[in-house]
Amino acid sequence: MIHYKDLGLVNTKEMFKKAVTGGYAIPAYNFNNMEQLQAIIQACVETKSPVILQVSAGARKYANQTLLRYMAEGAVAYANELGYNIPIVLHLDHGDSFDLCKSCIESGFSSVMIDGSHHPYEENVRLTSEVVKFAQKYDVTVEGELGILAGVEDEVSSDVHVFTQPDEVEDFVSRTGVDSLAIAIGTSHGAFKFKPGTDPKIRLDILKEIEKRIPGFPIVLHGSSSVPHALVEQINNFGGNMADAIGIPEEQLREAAKSAVCKINIDSDGRLAMTAAIRKALSTSPEEFDPRKYLGPARDALKELYMHKNINVLGSAGKA
């Protein structure tokens, strides 16, 4: 058993309290490798932002759970080396079973998500409660989910979107004991969130109704990448094929972050930034074969994107 405090990590309790009262959201950035982690820590240290490092089940398999634990510990030391001790959470994104959540808690995660949203309501309550009961023994925070997000990202996929029902949230939160709740209000996974010609909008009216039912309770938005047109254009200009990629407008996310939404998940935008930079580097220097020469620019592009998100979208800059 490795406790997250021994790695220098924190859970989300105090982080979320400050975010709810302060009218901003904590960035939750997914990572799979060293360059992504470097970019996240550099961006958050330079903007003095707290951060949630997210690891999906797929990322855990890809990077290896032992290496990930040391990477998270290294991230804390790296932030200090860069000159600022920002609060860092290591979070399991879309855990789908009790055993996976348990394994992550025992290997140093400070926060886990148990996603029972694809189960019938009562089974979601039962599964989430089971994870909460175990996590509380180790002061690990738990995120649950109500509603289903459409789209595909990593090992999470759905063809349908089911909006969160405000009538259910109070019962779910009180019966499960979760620390935060992910809701479905029109965000979706992946880079192809809306069809061309449609007006991308999230249901802020549902968010407001949920806030009335559970005032001050930490709300989470998944699938919140904005899919910047400039990145898609750069990918396509250098040999990619990403027609019709459309995301969530950043101004809508900023409005949501001013409310009870205190955690916003962003993954696809980071993938786009890195891919755009790599495609450009390999296309303009086809003789290059040193991975540092194309992964370095990809890391720099990701850092720039995340600094923008912290300052202009989430409002988390200066809140560490």
ABEGO torsion letter per residue (X at the ends): XBBAAAAGBBBAAAAAAAAAAAGBBBBBBBBABAAAAAAAAAAAAAAGBBBBBBBBAAAAAAAEAAAAAAAAAAAAAAAAAAGBBBBBBBBBBGBABAAAAAAAAAAGBABBBBBAAABBAAAAAAAAAAAAAAAAAAGBBBBBBBEBBBEBBEABBBABBBBBBAAAAAAAAAAAGBABBBBBAGBBBEABABBBGBBBBBBAAAAAAAAAABBGBBBBBBGABAGBAAAAAAAAAAGBBABGBBBBBAAAAAAAAABABABBBBAAAAAAAAAAAAAAAAAABAABABAAAAAAAAAAAAAAAAAAAAAAAAGABGAX
